[in-house]
Amino acid sequence: MMPAPVFLPPLELTNRPTVSDQVFAHLHRQVLSLELPPGTKLSEVDVAKQMGVSRQPVRDAFYRLSKQGFLVIRPQRATTVSLISAVAVMQARFIRTALEVETVRVATEALTEGDLAALRDLIEEQRKAMEQGDKVLFHKLDDQFHREICIRSGLDFTWELIAENKGHMDRVRMLSLSFASRDAFDDHQQILAALEARDLEQATQAMRDHLARILDQIGRIRSDHAELFDPEPERE
């Protein structure tokens, strides 16, 4: 016998984010930017009140953040922003390096002259942000540089994967900007120069070296901000 047909109602599709998505995005952004530094106590009641929403979307957002390793939820105890895990940072770096090295392989052939001109403009904006000491803007433009390489290479999905996995690196990167902006800027120039020259070997090596800088930086950052880190042993 043929199975009876199943009738399902059509979905009402919308591009608007849910309240839970908005709460999550806001808290996620504040955690990664260190506006909510590691160790900060959070209350569902207080967050819901401040954002003008019910507790359920806040509870959902807390759960999503905890699954990503950014919140620690303990029954009958305060929810806190997680301490920075050096292990999680190294894992995020490994994933990001694998994805971005492969991306620049494609980019060396895929990028048009118009694409390269757009990247040059971004480099110039980064220079201005660095000279003005605007660390937040520099961080934003840093991300945009990497994002544009992915998108302009026809690899939009790659940036989506990178964005999902790089959060633990981002907190360390924010702490590094006080002394490492110039290095990041110089690295971006080298990556762009290799892309302009269509030099596959140099482009992949420049990207690999750029993303490896965190290996040297994290020791200094942990020393300067020990209270923000989980006291776990480092491993690559």
C-alpha positions as MATLAB code, in Angstrom:
seq = 'MMPAPVFLPPLELTNRPTVSDQVFAHLHRQVLSLELPPGTKLSEVDVAKQMGVSRQPVRDAFYRLSKQGFLVIRPQRATTVSLISAVAVMQARFIRTALEVETVRVATEALTEGDLAALRDLIEEQRKAMEQGDKVLFHKLDDQFHREICIRSGLDFTWELIAENKGHMDRVRMLSLSFASRDAFDDHQQILAALEARDLEQATQAMRDHLARILDQIGRIRSDHAELFDPEPERE';
ca = [
       0.000    0.000    0.000;
       1.111    3.523   -0.763;
       1.560    5.645    2.357;
      -1.072    8.290    2.926;
       0.013   11.747    1.789;
       1.170   14.131    4.485;
      -0.229   17.641    4.333;
       1.831   20.373    5.959;
       0.879   24.028    6.234;
       3.064   26.495    4.312;
       5.560   28.437    6.372;
       5.312   32.181    6.635;
       8.876   33.013    5.684;
      10.444   36.226    6.896;
      13.932   37.633    6.817;
      13.443   39.476   10.079;
      15.465   38.033   12.978;
      13.536   36.695   15.943;
      13.718   38.385   19.321;
      15.940   35.529   20.503;
      18.265   36.064   17.514;
      18.498   39.775   18.275;
      19.284   39.193   21.947;
      21.888   36.582   20.993;
      23.519   38.853   18.394;
      23.708   41.756   20.843;
      25.215   39.710   23.682;
      27.545   37.836   21.308;
      28.883   41.128   19.958;
      29.424   42.519   23.467;
      31.228   39.376   24.634;
      33.568   39.308   21.622;
      34.302   43.037   21.870;
      35.004   42.652   25.614;
      32.260   45.141   26.490;
      31.180   42.157   28.591;
      34.591   40.989   29.807;
      35.329   37.470   31.040;
      33.926   36.883   34.507;
      31.002   39.298   34.115;
      27.871   38.078   35.891;
      24.662   38.089   33.864;
      21.073   37.662   34.975;
      18.192   36.600   32.737;
      15.935   38.961   34.663;
      18.255   41.952   34.358;
      19.044   41.385   30.669;
      15.356   40.925   29.841;
      14.459   44.112   31.708;
      17.213   46.189   30.096;
      16.377   44.960   26.585;
      12.624   45.187   27.054;
      11.905   41.538   26.268;
      10.572   38.496   28.095;
      12.911   36.041   29.819;
      12.428   33.235   27.263;
      14.431   34.788   24.381;
      17.148   35.722   26.867;
      17.211   32.143   28.147;
      17.496   30.900   24.557;
      20.339   33.335   23.827;
      22.156   32.337   27.020;
      21.923   28.682   25.999;
      23.317   29.356   22.507;
      26.188   31.371   23.953;
      26.942   28.616   26.471;
      27.072   26.012   23.685;
      29.646   28.165   21.908;
      31.714   28.411   25.079;
      31.089   32.075   25.882;
      28.814   31.719   28.914;
      29.020   29.438   31.925;
      25.574   28.500   33.207;
      25.423   26.765   36.582;
      22.109   25.862   38.252;
      21.377   27.983   41.321;
      24.449   30.102   40.641;
      25.124   33.233   38.640;
      25.654   32.909   34.888;
      29.030   34.368   33.926;
      30.911   35.259   30.776;
      33.495   32.518   30.350;
      37.169   33.115   30.900;
      39.228   33.020   27.702;
      40.345   29.501   26.880;
      43.765   29.312   25.220;
      42.852   25.841   23.958;
      39.678   27.173   22.299;
      41.707   30.017   20.762;
      44.197   27.581   19.260;
      41.425   25.382   17.906;
      39.749   28.415   16.308;
      43.067   29.469   14.760;
      43.556   25.999   13.270;
      40.092   26.027   11.670;
      40.466   29.582   10.413;
      43.912   28.937    8.940;
      42.701   25.866    7.057;
      39.794   27.790    5.548;
      41.585   31.045    4.730;
      44.698   29.472    3.212;
      42.454   27.576    0.808;
      40.489   30.765    0.155;
      43.551   32.722   -0.971;
      44.449   29.858   -3.290;
      41.217   30.565   -5.104;
      41.559   34.327   -4.713;
      44.904   34.505   -6.536;
      43.079   33.544   -9.738;
      39.519   34.672   -9.047;
      39.918   38.297   -7.976;
      39.392   40.916  -10.675;
      41.170   44.249  -10.924;
      38.034   45.823   -9.461;
      38.190   43.436   -6.515;
      41.838   44.257   -5.897;
      41.076   47.980   -6.059;
      38.365   47.509   -3.406;
      40.858   45.691   -1.172;
      43.368   48.507   -1.647;
      40.703   50.970   -0.509;
      40.108   48.867    2.593;
      43.832   48.859    3.338;
      43.815   52.657    3.153;
      40.867   52.829    5.556;
      42.779   50.559    7.919;
      45.766   52.896    7.732;
      43.606   55.870    8.723;
      41.977   53.959   11.595;
      45.402   52.878   12.873;
      46.816   56.405   12.681;
      43.760   57.735   14.528;
      44.121   55.079   17.205;
      40.590   53.808   16.564;
      41.013   50.179   17.627;
      37.342   49.273   17.280;
      37.188   50.547   13.697;
      40.490   48.868   12.851;
      39.150   45.550   14.143;
      36.017   45.975   12.048;
      38.037   46.778    8.918;
      40.364   43.855    9.644;
      37.378   41.506    9.567;
      36.037   43.213    6.442;
      39.333   42.670    4.609;
      39.198   38.923    5.227;
      35.472   38.786    4.503;
      35.845   40.590    1.174;
      38.525   38.170    0.014;
      36.130   35.285    0.651;
      33.079   36.892   -0.918;
      34.874   38.331   -3.948;
      36.390   34.897   -4.581;
      32.903   33.414   -4.747;
      33.347   31.662   -1.399;
      30.683   33.339    0.714;
      30.070   30.116    2.624;
      33.700   30.096    3.744;
      33.314   33.381    5.588;
      30.142   32.095    7.237;
      32.140   29.129    8.575;
      34.997   31.374    9.668;
      32.623   33.754   11.451;
      31.036   30.836   13.303;
      34.406   29.619   14.563;
      36.588   32.676   15.134;
      34.900   34.145   18.212;
      37.443   32.805   20.695;
      40.215   34.385   18.611;
      38.361   37.679   18.505;
      38.529   38.239   22.241;
      42.305   37.787   22.165;
      42.591   39.959   19.053;
      40.791   42.788   20.828;
      43.374   42.600   23.614;
      46.232   42.557   21.084;
      45.233   45.720   19.239;
      47.050   47.963   21.712;
      50.377   46.658   20.411;
      49.718   44.562   17.291;
      47.721   46.780   14.915;
      50.821   47.695   12.903;
      51.763   44.039   12.450;
      48.233   43.197   11.268;
      48.270   46.128    8.870;
      51.667   45.147    7.433;
      50.451   41.561    7.034;
      47.387   42.720    5.113;
      49.618   44.698    2.778;
      51.723   41.604    2.112;
      48.658   39.466    1.467;
      47.295   42.044   -0.962;
      50.649   42.416   -2.739;
      50.803   38.648   -3.265;
      47.230   38.593   -4.580;
      48.016   41.439   -6.973;
      51.068   39.526   -8.223;
      48.965   36.353   -8.603;
      51.649   34.652   -6.516;
      49.938   31.580   -5.073;
      52.831   30.442   -2.885;
      53.444   33.879   -1.409;
      49.734   34.572   -0.859;
      49.141   31.343    1.054;
      52.297   31.781    3.117;
      51.428   35.399    3.928;
      47.986   34.365    5.139;
      49.406   31.479    7.155;
      51.985   33.756    8.807;
      49.345   36.397    9.516;
      47.027   34.000   11.336;
      49.957   32.437   13.202;
      50.852   35.706   14.930;
      48.417   34.901   17.707;
      50.700   32.021   18.728;
      53.356   34.542   19.751;
      50.953   37.152   21.062;
      48.874   35.022   23.400;
      51.692   34.537   25.894;
      52.146   38.282   26.302;
      48.407   38.865   26.492;
      47.947   36.178   29.153;
      50.764   37.710   31.150;
      49.198   41.187   30.970;
      45.606   40.003   31.530;
      45.918   36.811   33.566;
      42.595   37.462   35.291;
      40.734   37.117   31.977;
      42.107   33.655   31.120;
      41.169   30.179   32.203;
      44.233   28.821   34.090;
      44.590   25.855   31.762;
      47.758   24.648   30.047;
      48.305   25.962   26.518;
      48.515   23.573   23.621;
      48.467   24.134   19.893;
];
